[in-house]
């Protein structure tokens, strides 16, 4: 009887893992050429769709930017915490957002204030 219960619990956990979605946001060191070529240097927040479930986010700031994110249904919420720099020079921070499901909305907050994308570029991948 114990073996059956253990096997059933293992089966349930495997099935639950299969149905979960994976969303990830990472800082990018090697910026793809299409992102470099289309980035506007005087625009704070830009979104570029690479394909249906892959996006690049460019944040221009005058300091370092830490980030964290969470997913609420079909909404990805990203919080950027930007530290001010005394140099006054702009820094380009690029992030790669990937998800294995369709998302409806990307909400962005910069230092706690809701922001919006100044430029949004979509791929022309017609299927």
JOFENMO-V875971 format. One record per residue. NEAR is the number of other C-alpha atoms within 10 Angstrom. Layout:
BEGIN
near=NEAR
near=NEAR
END
This chain:
BEGIN
near=5
near=7
near=8
near=9
near=10
near=11
near=11
near=12
near=12
near=12
near=12
near=12
near=11
near=11
near=11
near=10
near=10
near=9
near=8
near=10
near=11
near=10
near=17
near=15
near=20
near=13
near=17
near=14
near=9
near=7
near=14
near=11
near=9
near=10
near=18
near=12
near=8
near=11
near=20
near=15
near=14
near=9
near=14
near=17
near=24
near=21
near=24
near=20
near=18
near=19
near=12
near=15
near=14
near=16
near=20
near=23
near=22
near=26
near=24
near=22
near=21
near=17
near=19
near=16
near=20
near=13
near=16
near=11
near=15
near=13
near=15
near=9
near=10
near=12
near=14
near=20
near=15
near=18
near=20
near=18
near=16
near=17
near=12
near=12
near=13
near=7
near=8
near=10
near=11
near=16
near=15
near=17
near=19
near=23
near=19
near=19
near=19
near=18
near=16
near=13
near=13
near=10
near=16
near=10
near=12
near=14
near=15
near=19
near=16
near=17
near=15
near=11
near=10
near=11
near=14
near=16
near=16
near=11
near=14
near=12
near=13
near=12
near=11
near=9
near=8
near=4
near=3
END
